[in-house]
Amino acid sequence: MTEGPDHVPALLRAFPALAARLPRHAAVCGPTPVEPLRLAGVASGALWVKRDERSCPLYGGNKPRKLEFILGHARALGARRLVTTGGLGTNHGLATAILGRDAGLATTLVLVHQPIDEAVRRALLLQAAWGATQVYGVNVPGAAAALVHVLAGSALRGERPYLVPTGGSSPRGAAGFVSAALELAEQVRSGALPTPARIFVPVGTGGTLAGLVAGLRVAGLGSRVVGVLATDILPPDARALARQARAALRFLQRLDASVPVAAIRAGDFDFVRDALGPGYGAATPAADRAVRVAAEAGLTLETTYTGKCLAALLARADELSPAAPALFWNTCNAVDAAALAPAPLDPARLPPRIRRLLEAHAALPPREPGW
């Protein structure tokens, strides 16, 4: 994929020695814009948005920041297949399939159940259209067993499978958000926006949040990151996230001794837990409203992650002020993956078990010609 002219991620600009030691498959095309976010009931200048939906022309949002370093490593090891896990409608899985294809790698997705709606149905069709092999593991124990089977079979075929952690949450993946925090600090210092008092991000596996906290420490930016919990499937806690953040910095320091390792503790992480609703993937009235409000402001969100994050922020609108502005980090993809897909969105491409599952939930009618 062609990236922006002469673009080098902020992490590699800050620590040039990493360029030769941190393999990368270019995905993020340049600094994503920061803009005021003008919403009813929020004072002018009190809320800003980091528009990561524009991070990559193939698939936007937070996933490319993690995956470009993960895919670089997979290619350096000679892998031919990526294997990862997620819910049926996993955005991470779809991004892995799309960017993996761009890197010349096949992808297998081991999927667990989540509430099925139109967005999940479409995600499954997109995964198949982008060539992903889909394996339904039903629940977490079933997915773990299926994952072992998939990895073993791939290895026997000589594909050198590369396990991509769920959500891309690993020290290598978190490096993408260490870089994102350095990018934000550059934008603050250039006057593009004031220093945010708080930065709101949705939390699934927690890699984005951990990387941001680590990167802000490296950048010397004093913003607090507020994680809005969007999953009840093995949700991370503050101690685990602190370990992730420290591990990311230790990983980078092993590659370049000039990378500082900060003391990051559980108390450095703020959580909002009341936006989750019934569970992972289940929409809430507040998230539905946030998606509509965002659309009126020109932002594309969804109800699983970013809608709940913005809903949590809007519930705290009276705490925002221009003197202590907040930043909404839009981790949603806004690229039309269907328009770019190498194959049509055809239910016949789905494995029979997943197709039957959708039919049972009345989310997918019997096959119709051209559907």
Stockholm file with secondary structure:
# STOCKHOLM 1.0

chainA/1-371         MTEGPDHVPALLRAFPALAARLPRHAAVCGPTPVEPLRLAGVASGALWVKRDERSCPLYGGNKPRKLEFILGHARALGARRLVTTGGLGTNHGLATAILGRDAGLATTLVLVHQPIDEAVRRALLLQAAWGATQVYGVNVPGAAAALVHVLAGSALRGERPYLVPTGGSSPRGAAGFVSAALELAEQVRSGALPTPARIFVPVGTGGTLAGLVAGLRVAGLGSRVVGVLATDILPPDARALARQARAALRFLQRLDASVPVAAIRAGDFDFVRDALGPGYGAATPAADRAVRVAAEAGLTLETTYTGKCLAALLARADELSPAAPALFWNTCNAVDAAALAPAPLDPARLPPRIRRLLEAHAALPPREPGW
#=GR chainA/1-371 SS CCCSTTCCCHHHHHSGGGGGTSCCCCCCCSCCCEEECCCTTSCTTSEEEECGGGSCSSSCSSHHHHHHHHHHHHHHTTCCEEEEEEETTCHHHHHHHHHHHHTTCEEEEEEECCCCCHHHHHHHHHHHHTTCEEEEEESHHHHHHHHHHHHHHHHHTTCCCEECCGGGCSHHHHHHHHHHHHHHHHHHHTTSSCCCSEEEEEESSSHHHHHHHHHHHHHTCCCEEEEEECCCSSCCCHHHHHHHHHHHHHHHHHHCTTSCCCCCCGGGCEEECTTCTTSTTCCCHHHHHHHHHHHHTTCCCCTTTHHHHHHHHHTTGGGCBTTBCEEEECCCCCSCHHHHCSSCCCGGGSCHHHHHHHHHTTSSCSCCTTC
#=GC SS_cons         CCCSTTCCCHHHHHSGGGGGTSCCCCCCCSCCCEEECCCTTSCTTSEEEECGGGSCSSSCSSHHHHHHHHHHHHHHTTCCEEEEEEETTCHHHHHHHHHHHHTTCEEEEEEECCCCCHHHHHHHHHHHHTTCEEEEEESHHHHHHHHHHHHHHHHHTTCCCEECCGGGCSHHHHHHHHHHHHHHHHHHHTTSSCCCSEEEEEESSSHHHHHHHHHHHHHTCCCEEEEEECCCSSCCCHHHHHHHHHHHHHHHHHHCTTSCCCCCCGGGCEEECTTCTTSTTCCCHHHHHHHHHHHHTTCCCCTTTHHHHHHHHHTTGGGCBTTBCEEEECCCCCSCHHHHCSSCCCGGGSCHHHHHHHHHTTSSCSCCTTC
//
